[in-house]
Amino acid sequence: RPFPMTKVSWGGARNSKERYSDALTRAQCEAILKALSSMIAKDVPPNRFLTVHWEKLGLAPADCMSAISSFFRLARDWARKRGHEIGWLWIRENDFGDGMKGEHVHILLHIPEPIIGEFTRRMTRRWLLRVAGGKYVKGAARFDTIGPRASDYRSAPEIYRENLGKLVVCYLLKGASKEVARELALPRSNDGGRIVGKRWGRSQSLK
């Protein structure tokens, strides 16, 4: 069963330091939902949720997109050495004008079950340090399951889909503009803050 609002108008800002945006557009929200439906249809549903606060790791906003690309390259190469492919979908946000969070990214990851035990918080922190440099700062990254248990997407699919839907619609799309939130009946809109370059993306395997 696909997620709602999956009709998409493709496009979006290229990864340029001269391009910026202040909120998710309607087309971007619909594209994110379609990409999520694609993950489920291709049997690579998200089973991990990672949030990285780049500012806490000392990165300037203009350098965050490069750090995201480098992080995924490390994670992908690590998985391929073990004979597996991972999938991901990410959304960037900045603080909401209060200076509390700074630049950060929310990432939905699919990690194949045979290597999910190795894909740990410690491993992700190691990759983050390689792309950002310096020492790890407490609270710079949060690594969660989607739902009460990591196996819910397989053992309790209805519970999994409910939790995933709430996470995406209520949290990951909260950076939509107030106008878009009204149009799509999103329950939350907080203004995603100014982002330099691409605002969201996904792995090539989902295209």
N, C-alpha and C positions, 0 to 999 in steps of 0.2 A: 504494500500500500504506500503510494508516494506521499511525501509531505505536502502540505497545502502550498498554494502560491508558487507553482513551479514553472509558469510561463515566463520566459526569460528574454530580455533584450541584451545581447552580449556587448561587451565593450569595457571601458574603464581607463583610468589614467595609467600610463606607462610608468615604469620604475625610473622616474626622473627626479633629481633633487630640486628641480624648478617647478614641479607640479605639487599641488597640495589640495587637500579637501578637509572639510570640517564635520562631515557626517556621511553615513551610508545612504546611497540613493535607493530608490525603489528597485531599479534594475539590479543593483548589487545585492539587495536583500533577496530578491527572487532567484538570482544566480547562485547565491549561497545555499538556499533551500534546494535548488535543483542539484547542486553538487553533492549535498548531503544525501539526497535520494539516490544519486548515482553510486555513492559508497555502499549503500544498503543493497541496491540492485545487483552490484558486482560482488556481493558477499565479502566486502571489506568494511564492515561497519565500525565506526569509532568505538574503541574500548579503553581509551585513555584520554584524559583532558589535562593539558599543560598550560599554565600561564607563566609568562616570563616578563619581569619588570626590568627592561633594559636600562633605565635611568639608574636603578640601584647598582647595576653592574658597570656604571660609568660611561655608557654610550650616549653620544649626542643623537638627537632625532634623525638627522640626515644619514647616520651610519647604521640605523636599525635594520633597514631592508637588507643590506649586505650581510648583517649578522644572522638574520633569519635564513637567508639562502645558504650560508655556510653551515649553520646548525643542521638543516635538513640534509645537506650533502654528507655530513659526517654520519648522521643517523642512517641514511639510506645505504651508504657504503658498508657500514657496520652490519646491517641486516643482510645485504647481498653476500657478504663473506660467509654468512651462515646459511645461504641458500634460500633467502626469503625476501619478499618485497613489503615495504610498509606504505601506508597511504596517509595523507594529511590534508587538512583544511584549516586555514588560519585567518584571523581577523585582527587588525591592529587598532589600538586606541591610544589616546593621550589622556592627560588628566582633564577634568571637567572645569578648569579654571581655578581650582583651589590649590593646585601645586602639590597635591598629596601623592599621586601615583606616577606622574610623568608617562613617558612612552612605555607601552607594554603590548604584548601580543597574546591572544587566546588561541590555542591550537587543539583541534580534534585529531587524534591519531588512531590509526588502525595498526596494531602490532600483532602479527601472526602468533597463534597460541604456542607453538614450539619454542619461541624466543621471548615470550612475554615476561617470563620470570627473570631473564637477563636484562631486560630493558627497564632498568631501575632508576630511582631518583639519583643515586650516586653516579650512574652512567650519564644521565642527562646533564647533571651539574658539571661533569668533566668536559662534555662537549661545549657547554656554555662558557666555561672558562677559556677554552681554546679560541672561541670566536670573539669573546669580549676582553680577554686578558685580565690580569689582576687576580685578586682573591674572591672566592665566593662570599656573597653577603647574605646573611640570614633574611629570608623572606623574598629573595629575588626570584625564586621559582616555586610554583606549587604544582604538584603532580597528583591527580585524582583519578579514580575510576568513575564511570558513568552509571550511577545507580548504586545500590548497597553493595553489590558484588561485581567483580570484574567479569564473571562468567554469565551475567544476566542476559547479554545479547543472544546467547545460545540457549541457556536453560530456562529463561523467563522472558521471552521476546516481547510480550505485551508490556510488562513492567519496564523493560529496557527502553522501548519506544516512547513510553510516557515520560520517563526521566530525560531521555535525549530531546524530546520535543520541548519540554519545559526549559532545559538548558539552552537550547538554540533560540527559541522564540522569546523567552523571557530575559535571557542574559546576553547571548552572543549578538543578538540584533538590537541591543539597547542603544547602540551608537547610531541608529537611524535618526534622521531629522524628525522633528515633531510632526511635520506635514506627512512624511512617509509613514510614521507610526500610526497616525490617524487613518490614512488610506488603507493600510494593511491590517488594521485593528490589533497592532502590537500592544501588549500590556505595559510596556515600559519604554521610555525614551529619555536618555540622560545627556545627549550630545556627546559624540565620540571623541571630541577634541580634534585639533589640527594634526593631520598626518602628512608627511612629506613622502611623495611617491605612492606606490600601490597601497591600497587599504585592505585588500583581502586577496587570498590566492589559494591554490590547491596543487596537489602533486600531479605530474604529467599523466600518471596512470588513470586519473579520473576524467580526463578530457576526451 
